[in-house]
């Protein structure tokens, strides 16, 4: 059932903006923010380190910035191996 995968939002206002789902990433259960317009998926470097995932560095010409929901940008310079 779909409702088994939906996470409650913090408030009715955020419910309209966020679609949180439970996902399994390499055997680890996590909560993810689904962005139906995104072309790529991202995971935080702290999650990668916490679960000892291997990440490879991207070549300098492959790196790019991602704008977060709060308007800040963060550099992307690694990919999960």
PDB file of N, CA, C and O in Angstrom, chain B, residues numbered from 101:
ATOM      1  N   UNK B 101       0.841  -1.169   0.000  1.00  0.00           N
ATOM      2  CA  UNK B 101       0.000   0.000   0.000  1.00  0.00           C
ATOM      3  C   UNK B 101       0.895   1.244   0.000  1.00  0.00           C
ATOM      4  O   UNK B 101       1.884   1.297   0.732  1.00  0.00           O
ATOM      5  N   UNK B 102       0.556   2.224  -0.805  1.00  0.00           N
ATOM      6  CA  UNK B 102       1.354   3.437  -0.935  1.00  0.00           C
ATOM      7  C   UNK B 102       1.518   4.159   0.389  1.00  0.00           C
ATOM      8  O   UNK B 102       2.589   4.703   0.656  1.00  0.00           O
ATOM      9  N   UNK B 103       0.498   4.182   1.221  1.00  0.00           N
ATOM     10  CA  UNK B 103       0.596   4.913   2.487  1.00  0.00           C
ATOM     11  C   UNK B 103       1.683   4.352   3.401  1.00  0.00           C
ATOM     12  O   UNK B 103       2.147   5.054   4.299  1.00  0.00           O
ATOM     13  N   UNK B 104       2.096   3.107   3.193  1.00  0.00           N
ATOM     14  CA  UNK B 104       3.187   2.529   3.980  1.00  0.00           C
ATOM     15  C   UNK B 104       4.514   3.218   3.681  1.00  0.00           C
ATOM     16  O   UNK B 104       5.441   3.144   4.487  1.00  0.00           O
ATOM     17  N   UNK B 105       4.615   3.878   2.551  1.00  0.00           N
ATOM     18  CA  UNK B 105       5.865   4.501   2.140  1.00  0.00           C
ATOM     19  C   UNK B 105       5.876   6.010   2.331  1.00  0.00           C
ATOM     20  O   UNK B 105       6.920   6.641   2.166  1.00  0.00           O
ATOM     21  N   UNK B 106       4.750   6.594   2.670  1.00  0.00           N
ATOM     22  CA  UNK B 106       4.680   8.033   2.858  1.00  0.00           C
ATOM     23  C   UNK B 106       5.020   8.385   4.290  1.00  0.00           C
ATOM     24  O   UNK B 106       4.571   7.719   5.223  1.00  0.00           O
ATOM     25  N   UNK B 107       5.805   9.423   4.465  1.00  0.00           N
ATOM     26  CA  UNK B 107       6.167   9.903   5.792  1.00  0.00           C
ATOM     27  C   UNK B 107       5.316  11.130   6.094  1.00  0.00           C
ATOM     28  O   UNK B 107       5.083  11.948   5.205  1.00  0.00           O
ATOM     29  N   UNK B 108       4.847  11.271   7.331  1.00  0.00           N
ATOM     30  CA  UNK B 108       4.055  12.467   7.653  1.00  0.00           C
ATOM     31  C   UNK B 108       4.918  13.713   7.575  1.00  0.00           C
ATOM     32  O   UNK B 108       6.082  13.697   7.976  1.00  0.00           O
ATOM     33  N   UNK B 109       4.350  14.786   7.062  1.00  0.00           N
ATOM     34  CA  UNK B 109       5.066  16.057   6.985  1.00  0.00           C
ATOM     35  C   UNK B 109       5.001  16.752   8.338  1.00  0.00           C
ATOM     36  O   UNK B 109       4.145  16.444   9.167  1.00  0.00           O
ATOM     37  N   UNK B 110       5.900  17.678   8.550  1.00  0.00           N
ATOM     38  CA  UNK B 110       5.971  18.383   9.824  1.00  0.00           C
ATOM     39  C   UNK B 110       4.765  19.292  10.042  1.00  0.00           C
ATOM     40  O   UNK B 110       4.350  19.501  11.182  1.00  0.00           O
ATOM     41  N   UNK B 111       4.203  19.829   8.976  1.00  0.00           N
ATOM     42  CA  UNK B 111       3.053  20.722   9.088  1.00  0.00           C
ATOM     43  C   UNK B 111       2.255  20.647   7.800  1.00  0.00           C
ATOM     44  O   UNK B 111       2.762  20.187   6.776  1.00  0.00           O
ATOM     45  N   UNK B 112       0.994  21.103   7.847  1.00  0.00           N
ATOM     46  CA  UNK B 112       0.196  21.094   6.606  1.00  0.00           C
ATOM     47  C   UNK B 112       0.846  21.902   5.489  1.00  0.00           C
ATOM     48  O   UNK B 112       0.732  21.534   4.320  1.00  0.00           O
ATOM     49  N   UNK B 113       1.529  23.006   5.829  1.00  0.00           N
ATOM     50  CA  UNK B 113       2.186  23.817   4.811  1.00  0.00           C
ATOM     51  C   UNK B 113       3.311  23.034   4.141  1.00  0.00           C
ATOM     52  O   UNK B 113       3.443  23.075   2.918  1.00  0.00           O
ATOM     53  N   UNK B 114       4.119  22.327   4.918  1.00  0.00           N
ATOM     54  CA  UNK B 114       5.213  21.578   4.320  1.00  0.00           C
ATOM     55  C   UNK B 114       4.717  20.349   3.580  1.00  0.00           C
ATOM     56  O   UNK B 114       5.405  19.842   2.694  1.00  0.00           O
ATOM     57  N   UNK B 115       3.528  19.861   3.931  1.00  0.00           N
ATOM     58  CA  UNK B 115       2.970  18.694   3.244  1.00  0.00           C
ATOM     59  C   UNK B 115       2.772  18.993   1.765  1.00  0.00           C
ATOM     60  O   UNK B 115       2.923  18.107   0.924  1.00  0.00           O
ATOM     61  N   UNK B 116       2.438  20.228   1.448  1.00  0.00           N
ATOM     62  CA  UNK B 116       2.230  20.600   0.054  1.00  0.00           C
ATOM     63  C   UNK B 116       3.550  20.696  -0.702  1.00  0.00           C
ATOM     64  O   UNK B 116       3.566  20.584  -1.927  1.00  0.00           O
ATOM     65  N   UNK B 117       4.649  20.901   0.006  1.00  0.00           N
ATOM     66  CA  UNK B 117       5.927  21.123  -0.640  1.00  0.00           C
ATOM     67  C   UNK B 117       6.818  19.892  -0.666  1.00  0.00           C
ATOM     68  O   UNK B 117       7.704  19.791  -1.514  1.00  0.00           O
ATOM     69  N   UNK B 118       6.598  18.957   0.246  1.00  0.00           N
ATOM     70  CA  UNK B 118       7.500  17.822   0.407  1.00  0.00           C
ATOM     71  C   UNK B 118       6.798  16.502   0.167  1.00  0.00           C
ATOM     72  O   UNK B 118       5.638  16.318   0.537  1.00  0.00           O
ATOM     73  N   UNK B 119       7.519  15.587  -0.458  1.00  0.00           N
ATOM     74  CA  UNK B 119       7.046  14.236  -0.663  1.00  0.00           C
ATOM     75  C   UNK B 119       8.146  13.324  -0.149  1.00  0.00           C
ATOM     76  O   UNK B 119       9.084  12.996  -0.876  1.00  0.00           O
ATOM     77  N   UNK B 120       8.024  12.912   1.118  1.00  0.00           N
ATOM     78  CA  UNK B 120       9.046  12.096   1.751  1.00  0.00           C
ATOM     79  C   UNK B 120       8.688  10.623   1.613  1.00  0.00           C
ATOM     80  O   UNK B 120       7.539  10.230   1.813  1.00  0.00           O
ATOM     81  N   UNK B 121       9.672   9.824   1.274  1.00  0.00           N
ATOM     82  CA  UNK B 121       9.471   8.387   1.099  1.00  0.00           C
ATOM     83  C   UNK B 121      10.586   7.626   1.805  1.00  0.00           C
ATOM     84  O   UNK B 121      11.700   8.128   1.957  1.00  0.00           O
ATOM     85  N   UNK B 122      10.273   6.421   2.228  1.00  0.00           N
ATOM     86  CA  UNK B 122      11.301   5.532   2.767  1.00  0.00           C
ATOM     87  C   UNK B 122      11.929   4.794   1.592  1.00  0.00           C
ATOM     88  O   UNK B 122      11.235   4.288   0.710  1.00  0.00           O
ATOM     89  N   UNK B 123      13.256   4.743   1.602  1.00  0.00           N
ATOM     90  CA  UNK B 123      13.988   4.061   0.535  1.00  0.00           C
ATOM     91  C   UNK B 123      15.008   3.127   1.152  1.00  0.00           C
ATOM     92  O   UNK B 123      15.378   3.274   2.317  1.00  0.00           O
ATOM     93  N   UNK B 124      15.454   2.172   0.371  1.00  0.00           N
ATOM     94  CA  UNK B 124      16.543   1.295   0.786  1.00  0.00           C
ATOM     95  C   UNK B 124      17.698   1.568  -0.160  1.00  0.00           C
ATOM     96  O   UNK B 124      17.584   1.390  -1.373  1.00  0.00           O
ATOM     97  N   UNK B 125      18.809   2.002   0.410  1.00  0.00           N
ATOM     98  CA  UNK B 125      20.003   2.303  -0.370  1.00  0.00           C
ATOM     99  C   UNK B 125      21.114   1.394   0.117  1.00  0.00           C
ATOM    100  O   UNK B 125      21.652   1.571   1.210  1.00  0.00           O
ATOM    101  N   UNK B 126      21.447   0.419  -0.714  1.00  0.00           N
ATOM    102  CA  UNK B 126      22.474  -0.572  -0.366  1.00  0.00           C
ATOM    103  C   UNK B 126      22.205  -1.211   0.997  1.00  0.00           C
ATOM    104  O   UNK B 126      23.103  -1.359   1.825  1.00  0.00           O
ATOM    105  N   UNK B 127      20.951  -1.583   1.199  1.00  0.00           N
ATOM    106  CA  UNK B 127      20.568  -2.291   2.409  1.00  0.00           C
ATOM    107  C   UNK B 127      20.262  -1.407   3.602  1.00  0.00           C
ATOM    108  O   UNK B 127      19.875  -1.922   4.651  1.00  0.00           O
ATOM    109  N   UNK B 128      20.420  -0.088   3.485  1.00  0.00           N
ATOM    110  CA  UNK B 128      20.153   0.838   4.575  1.00  0.00           C
ATOM    111  C   UNK B 128      18.832   1.552   4.319  1.00  0.00           C
ATOM    112  O   UNK B 128      18.605   2.079   3.229  1.00  0.00           O
ATOM    113  N   UNK B 129      17.961   1.569   5.327  1.00  0.00           N
ATOM    114  CA  UNK B 129      16.691   2.279   5.204  1.00  0.00           C
ATOM    115  C   UNK B 129      16.932   3.748   5.509  1.00  0.00           C
ATOM    116  O   UNK B 129      17.593   4.092   6.488  1.00  0.00           O
ATOM    117  N   UNK B 130      16.391   4.603   4.663  1.00  0.00           N
ATOM    118  CA  UNK B 130      16.553   6.041   4.828  1.00  0.00           C
ATOM    119  C   UNK B 130      15.264   6.736   4.409  1.00  0.00           C
ATOM    120  O   UNK B 130      14.389   6.127   3.793  1.00  0.00           O
ATOM    121  N   UNK B 131      15.157   7.997   4.743  1.00  0.00           N
ATOM    122  CA  UNK B 131      14.060   8.831   4.286  1.00  0.00           C
ATOM    123  C   UNK B 131      14.598   9.733   3.187  1.00  0.00           C
ATOM    124  O   UNK B 131      15.647  10.360   3.341  1.00  0.00           O
ATOM    125  N   UNK B 132      13.879   9.793   2.088  1.00  0.00           N
ATOM    126  CA  UNK B 132      14.320  10.592   0.948  1.00  0.00           C
ATOM    127  C   UNK B 132      13.253  11.605   0.584  1.00  0.00           C
ATOM    128  O   UNK B 132      12.060  11.358   0.760  1.00  0.00           O
ATOM    129  N   UNK B 133      13.683  12.725   0.085  1.00  0.00           N
ATOM    130  CA  UNK B 133      12.784  13.750  -0.434  1.00  0.00           C
ATOM    131  C   UNK B 133      12.666  13.527  -1.934  1.00  0.00           C
ATOM    132  O   UNK B 133      13.641  13.697  -2.666  1.00  0.00           O
ATOM    133  N   UNK B 134      11.501  13.155  -2.388  1.00  0.00           N
ATOM    134  CA  UNK B 134      11.290  12.893  -3.810  1.00  0.00           C
ATOM    135  C   UNK B 134      11.077  14.206  -4.547  1.00  0.00           C
ATOM    136  O   UNK B 134      10.273  15.041  -4.133  1.00  0.00           O
ATOM    137  N   UNK B 135      11.795  14.376  -5.629  1.00  0.00           N
ATOM    138  CA  UNK B 135      11.652  15.546  -6.495  1.00  0.00           C
ATOM    139  C   UNK B 135      11.324  15.017  -7.883  1.00  0.00           C
ATOM    140  O   UNK B 135      12.204  14.562  -8.614  1.00  0.00           O
ATOM    141  N   UNK B 136      10.058  15.083  -8.230  1.00  0.00           N
ATOM    142  CA  UNK B 136       9.612  14.467  -9.484  1.00  0.00           C
ATOM    143  C   UNK B 136      10.172  15.163 -10.719  1.00  0.00           C
ATOM    144  O   UNK B 136      10.115  14.610 -11.817  1.00  0.00           O
ATOM    145  N   UNK B 137      10.709  16.359 -10.555  1.00  0.00           N
ATOM    146  CA  UNK B 137      11.289  17.068 -11.691  1.00  0.00           C
ATOM    147  C   UNK B 137      12.784  16.896 -11.807  1.00  0.00           C
ATOM    148  O   UNK B 137      13.397  17.417 -12.739  1.00  0.00           O
ATOM    149  N   UNK B 138      13.382  16.173 -10.877  1.00  0.00           N
ATOM    150  CA  UNK B 138      14.844  16.026 -10.890  1.00  0.00           C
ATOM    151  C   UNK B 138      15.277  14.970 -11.895  1.00  0.00           C
ATOM    152  O   UNK B 138      14.583  13.981 -12.133  1.00  0.00           O
ATOM    153  N   UNK B 139      16.434  15.208 -12.469  1.00  0.00           N
ATOM    154  CA  UNK B 139      17.012  14.244 -13.399  1.00  0.00           C
ATOM    155  C   UNK B 139      18.044  13.344 -12.753  1.00  0.00           C
ATOM    156  O   UNK B 139      18.458  12.347 -13.343  1.00  0.00           O
ATOM    157  N   UNK B 140      18.462  13.689 -11.542  1.00  0.00           N
ATOM    158  CA  UNK B 140      19.469  12.923 -10.813  1.00  0.00           C
ATOM    159  C   UNK B 140      19.026  12.748  -9.366  1.00  0.00           C
ATOM    160  O   UNK B 140      18.156  13.471  -8.881  1.00  0.00           O
ATOM    161  N   UNK B 141      19.628  11.787  -8.685  1.00  0.00           N
ATOM    162  CA  UNK B 141      19.369  11.568  -7.263  1.00  0.00           C
ATOM    163  C   UNK B 141      20.660  11.808  -6.497  1.00  0.00           C
ATOM    164  O   UNK B 141      21.751  11.529  -6.994  1.00  0.00           O
ATOM    165  N   UNK B 142      20.526  12.330  -5.275  1.00  0.00           N
ATOM    166  CA  UNK B 142      21.687  12.670  -4.465  1.00  0.00           C
ATOM    167  C   UNK B 142      21.553  12.098  -3.075  1.00  0.00           C
ATOM    168  O   UNK B 142      20.448  11.866  -2.585  1.00  0.00           O
ATOM    169  N   UNK B 143      22.688  11.872  -2.445  1.00  0.00           N
ATOM    170  CA  UNK B 143      22.730  11.410  -1.063  1.00  0.00           C
ATOM    171  C   UNK B 143      23.809  12.236  -0.366  1.00  0.00           C
ATOM    172  O   UNK B 143      24.838  12.555  -0.961  1.00  0.00           O
ATOM    173  N   UNK B 144      23.568  12.575   0.888  1.00  0.00           N
ATOM    174  CA  UNK B 144      24.522  13.441   1.595  1.00  0.00           C
ATOM    175  C   UNK B 144      25.837  12.715   1.864  1.00  0.00           C
ATOM    176  O   UNK B 144      25.874  11.496   2.029  1.00  0.00           O
ATOM    177  N   UNK B 145      26.901  13.491   1.905  1.00  0.00           N
ATOM    178  CA  UNK B 145      28.215  12.909   2.198  1.00  0.00           C
ATOM    179  C   UNK B 145      28.254  12.343   3.611  1.00  0.00           C
ATOM    180  O   UNK B 145      28.977  11.379   3.864  1.00  0.00           O
ATOM    181  N   UNK B 146      27.490  12.923   4.538  1.00  0.00           N
ATOM    182  CA  UNK B 146      27.463  12.386   5.902  1.00  0.00           C
ATOM    183  C   UNK B 146      26.809  11.008   5.942  1.00  0.00           C
ATOM    184  O   UNK B 146      27.233  10.153   6.720  1.00  0.00           O
ATOM    185  N   UNK B 147      25.780  10.771   5.115  1.00  0.00           N
ATOM    186  CA  UNK B 147      25.141   9.461   5.030  1.00  0.00           C
ATOM    187  C   UNK B 147      26.116   8.449   4.445  1.00  0.00           C
ATOM    188  O   UNK B 147      26.197   7.313   4.914  1.00  0.00           O
ATOM    189  N   UNK B 148      26.855   8.861   3.419  1.00  0.00           N
ATOM    190  CA  UNK B 148      27.847   7.988   2.779  1.00  0.00           C
ATOM    191  C   UNK B 148      28.908   7.575   3.792  1.00  0.00           C
ATOM    192  O   UNK B 148      29.260   6.399   3.884  1.00  0.00           O
ATOM    193  N   UNK B 149      29.420   8.549   4.557  1.00  0.00           N
ATOM    194  CA  UNK B 149      30.452   8.255   5.555  1.00  0.00           C
ATOM    195  C   UNK B 149      29.906   7.391   6.688  1.00  0.00           C
ATOM    196  O   UNK B 149      30.563   6.444   7.120  1.00  0.00           O
ATOM    197  N   UNK B 150      28.705   7.715   7.169  1.00  0.00           N
ATOM    198  CA  UNK B 150      28.109   6.977   8.286  1.00  0.00           C
ATOM    199  C   UNK B 150      27.963   5.495   7.972  1.00  0.00           C
ATOM    200  O   UNK B 150      28.149   4.651   8.848  1.00  0.00           O
ATOM    201  N   UNK B 151      27.629   5.176   6.726  1.00  0.00           N
ATOM    202  CA  UNK B 151      27.373   3.791   6.339  1.00  0.00           C
ATOM    203  C   UNK B 151      28.534   3.164   5.563  1.00  0.00           C
ATOM    204  O   UNK B 151      28.393   2.085   4.987  1.00  0.00           O
ATOM    205  N   UNK B 152      29.668   3.839   5.553  1.00  0.00           N
ATOM    206  CA  UNK B 152      30.890   3.321   4.926  1.00  0.00           C
ATOM    207  C   UNK B 152      30.710   2.931   3.462  1.00  0.00           C
ATOM    208  O   UNK B 152      31.244   1.917   3.011  1.00  0.00           O
ATOM    209  N   UNK B 153      29.950   3.748   2.720  1.00  0.00           N
ATOM    210  CA  UNK B 153      29.827   3.520   1.282  1.00  0.00           C
ATOM    211  C   UNK B 153      31.092   4.029   0.605  1.00  0.00           C
ATOM    212  O   UNK B 153      31.727   4.966   1.088  1.00  0.00           O
ATOM    213  N   UNK B 154      31.449   3.418  -0.499  1.00  0.00           N
ATOM    214  CA  UNK B 154      32.584   3.891  -1.291  1.00  0.00           C
ATOM    215  C   UNK B 154      32.104   4.933  -2.288  1.00  0.00           C
ATOM    216  O   UNK B 154      31.092   4.743  -2.962  1.00  0.00           O
ATOM    217  N   UNK B 155      32.837   6.033  -2.376  1.00  0.00           N
ATOM    218  CA  UNK B 155      32.527   7.077  -3.344  1.00  0.00           C
ATOM    219  C   UNK B 155      33.785   7.389  -4.136  1.00  0.00           C
ATOM    220  O   UNK B 155      34.881   7.473  -3.582  1.00  0.00           O
ATOM    221  N   UNK B 156      33.613   7.557  -5.425  1.00  0.00           N
ATOM    222  CA  UNK B 156      34.732   7.907  -6.302  1.00  0.00           C
ATOM    223  C   UNK B 156      34.676   9.394  -6.613  1.00  0.00           C
ATOM    224  O   UNK B 156      33.595   9.964  -6.762  1.00  0.00           O
ATOM    225  N   UNK B 157      35.835  10.018  -6.711  1.00  0.00           N
ATOM    226  CA  UNK B 157      35.913  11.421  -7.087  1.00  0.00           C
ATOM    227  C   UNK B 157      35.609  11.579  -8.566  1.00  0.00           C
ATOM    228  O   UNK B 157      36.041  10.772  -9.389  1.00  0.00           O
ATOM    229  N   UNK B 158      34.870  12.614  -8.894  1.00  0.00           N
ATOM    230  CA  UNK B 158      34.615  12.954 -10.287  1.00  0.00           C
ATOM    231  C   UNK B 158      35.800  13.737 -10.823  1.00  0.00           C
ATOM    232  O   UNK B 158      36.502  14.409 -10.068  1.00  0.00           O
ATOM    233  N   UNK B 159      36.022  13.650 -12.130  1.00  0.00           N
ATOM    234  CA  UNK B 159      37.021  14.501 -12.762  1.00  0.00           C
ATOM    235  C   UNK B 159      36.574  15.953 -12.616  1.00  0.00           C
ATOM    236  O   UNK B 159      35.378  16.233 -12.520  1.00  0.00           O
ATOM    237  N   UNK B 160      37.526  16.867 -12.599  1.00  0.00           N
ATOM    238  CA  UNK B 160      37.210  18.278 -12.373  1.00  0.00           C
ATOM    239  C   UNK B 160      36.167  18.810 -13.351  1.00  0.00           C
ATOM    240  O   UNK B 160      35.319  19.616 -12.969  1.00  0.00           O
ATOM    241  N   UNK B 161      36.218  18.368 -14.608  1.00  0.00           N
ATOM    242  CA  UNK B 161      35.263  18.849 -15.610  1.00  0.00           C
ATOM    243  C   UNK B 161      33.878  18.197 -15.472  1.00  0.00           C
ATOM    244  O   UNK B 161      32.946  18.592 -16.172  1.00  0.00           O
ATOM    245  N   UNK B 162      33.732  17.211 -14.587  1.00  0.00           N
ATOM    246  CA  UNK B 162      32.447  16.549 -14.356  1.00  0.00           C
ATOM    247  C   UNK B 162      31.733  17.082 -13.117  1.00  0.00           C
ATOM    248  O   UNK B 162      30.555  16.787 -12.916  1.00  0.00           O
ATOM    249  N   UNK B 163      32.428  17.864 -12.281  1.00  0.00           N
ATOM    250  CA  UNK B 163      31.841  18.396 -11.048  1.00  0.00           C
ATOM    251  C   UNK B 163      30.805  19.471 -11.377  1.00  0.00           C
ATOM    252  O   UNK B 163      30.900  20.137 -12.408  1.00  0.00           O
ATOM    253  N   UNK B 164      29.822  19.635 -10.501  1.00  0.00           N
ATOM    254  CA  UNK B 164      28.791  20.648 -10.708  1.00  0.00           C
ATOM    255  C   UNK B 164      28.202  21.056  -9.362  1.00  0.00           C
ATOM    256  O   UNK B 164      28.442  20.399  -8.350  1.00  0.00           O
ATOM    257  N   UNK B 165      27.437  22.135  -9.354  1.00  0.00           N
ATOM    258  CA  UNK B 165      26.773  22.621  -8.148  1.00  0.00           C
ATOM    259  C   UNK B 165      25.299  22.254  -8.201  1.00  0.00           C
ATOM    260  O   UNK B 165      24.693  22.206  -9.272  1.00  0.00           O
ATOM    261  N   UNK B 166      24.732  21.993  -7.021  1.00  0.00           N
ATOM    262  CA  UNK B 166      23.306  21.673  -6.900  1.00  0.00           C
ATOM    263  C   UNK B 166      22.672  22.706  -5.973  1.00  0.00           C
ATOM    264  O   UNK B 166      23.186  22.970  -4.886  1.00  0.00           O
ATOM    265  N   UNK B 167      21.567  23.282  -6.401  1.00  0.00           N
ATOM    266  CA  UNK B 167      20.840  24.233  -5.565  1.00  0.00           C
ATOM    267  C   UNK B 167      19.865  23.455  -4.681  1.00  0.00           C
ATOM    268  O   UNK B 167      19.041  22.685  -5.176  1.00  0.00           O
ATOM    269  N   UNK B 168      19.968  23.664  -3.382  1.00  0.00           N
ATOM    270  CA  UNK B 168      19.109  22.993  -2.417  1.00  0.00           C
ATOM    271  C   UNK B 168      17.796  23.753  -2.249  1.00  0.00           C
ATOM    272  O   UNK B 168      17.650  24.879  -2.724  1.00  0.00           O
ATOM    273  N   UNK B 169      16.858  23.125  -1.575  1.00  0.00           N
ATOM    274  CA  UNK B 169      15.545  23.726  -1.355  1.00  0.00           C
ATOM    275  C   UNK B 169      15.585  25.030  -0.586  1.00  0.00           C
ATOM    276  O   UNK B 169      14.681  25.854  -0.719  1.00  0.00           O
ATOM    277  N   UNK B 170      16.629  25.232   0.227  1.00  0.00           N
ATOM    278  CA  UNK B 170      16.732  26.472   0.991  1.00  0.00           C
ATOM    279  C   UNK B 170      17.462  27.576   0.224  1.00  0.00           C
ATOM    280  O   UNK B 170      17.723  28.647   0.771  1.00  0.00           O
ATOM    281  N   UNK B 171      17.789  27.314  -1.042  1.00  0.00           N
ATOM    282  CA  UNK B 171      18.423  28.322  -1.880  1.00  0.00           C
ATOM    283  C   UNK B 171      19.935  28.277  -1.916  1.00  0.00           C
ATOM    284  O   UNK B 171      20.543  28.927  -2.766  1.00  0.00           O
ATOM    285  N   UNK B 172      20.562  27.534  -1.023  1.00  0.00           N
ATOM    286  CA  UNK B 172      22.020  27.432  -1.035  1.00  0.00           C
ATOM    287  C   UNK B 172      22.457  26.440  -2.113  1.00  0.00           C
ATOM    288  O   UNK B 172      21.673  25.607  -2.568  1.00  0.00           O
ATOM    289  N   UNK B 173      23.705  26.548  -2.502  1.00  0.00           N
ATOM    290  CA  UNK B 173      24.253  25.594  -3.461  1.00  0.00           C
ATOM    291  C   UNK B 173      25.389  24.824  -2.810  1.00  0.00           C
ATOM    292  O   UNK B 173      26.122  25.353  -1.974  1.00  0.00           O
ATOM    293  N   UNK B 174      25.520  23.571  -3.208  1.00  0.00           N
ATOM    294  CA  UNK B 174      26.600  22.723  -2.705  1.00  0.00           C
ATOM    295  C   UNK B 174      27.289  22.068  -3.893  1.00  0.00           C
ATOM    296  O   UNK B 174      26.632  21.714  -4.872  1.00  0.00           O
ATOM    297  N   UNK B 175      28.599  21.906  -3.817  1.00  0.00           N
ATOM    298  CA  UNK B 175      29.320  21.271  -4.916  1.00  0.00           C
ATOM    299  C   UNK B 175      29.144  19.747  -4.878  1.00  0.00           C
ATOM    300  O   UNK B 175      29.106  19.134  -3.811  1.00  0.00           O
ATOM    301  N   UNK B 176      29.040  19.170  -6.047  1.00  0.00           N
ATOM    302  CA  UNK B 176      29.003  17.706  -6.186  1.00  0.00           C
ATOM    303  C   UNK B 176      30.285  17.310  -6.880  1.00  0.00           C
ATOM    304  O   UNK B 176      30.542  17.707  -8.016  1.00  0.00           O
ATOM    305  N   UNK B 177      31.097  16.512  -6.179  1.00  0.00           N
ATOM    306  CA  UNK B 177      32.384  16.115  -6.753  1.00  0.00           C
ATOM    307  C   UNK B 177      32.669  14.636  -6.568  1.00  0.00           C
ATOM    308  O   UNK B 177      33.784  14.180  -6.822  1.00  0.00           O
ATOM    309  N   UNK B 178      31.654  13.874  -6.122  1.00  0.00           N
ATOM    310  CA  UNK B 178      31.823  12.423  -5.947  1.00  0.00           C
ATOM    311  C   UNK B 178      30.573  11.695  -6.432  1.00  0.00           C
ATOM    312  O   UNK B 178      29.485  12.264  -6.525  1.00  0.00           O
ATOM    313  N   UNK B 179      30.774  10.412  -6.738  1.00  0.00           N
ATOM    314  CA  UNK B 179      29.678   9.536  -7.151  1.00  0.00           C
ATOM    315  C   UNK B 179      29.831   8.229  -6.387  1.00  0.00           C
ATOM    316  O   UNK B 179      30.949   7.774  -6.145  1.00  0.00           O
ATOM    317  N   UNK B 180      28.711   7.626  -6.007  1.00  0.00           N
ATOM    318  CA  UNK B 180      28.801   6.341  -5.312  1.00  0.00           C
ATOM    319  C   UNK B 180      29.391   5.289  -6.233  1.00  0.00           C
ATOM    320  O   UNK B 180      29.002   5.169  -7.395  1.00  0.00           O
ATOM    321  N   UNK B 181      30.330   4.534  -5.697  1.00  0.00           N
ATOM    322  CA  UNK B 181      31.007   3.514  -6.484  1.00  0.00           C
ATOM    323  C   UNK B 181      30.165   2.262  -6.558  1.00  0.00           C
ATOM    324  O   UNK B 181      30.571   1.282  -7.183  1.00  0.00           O
TER     325      UNK B 181
END
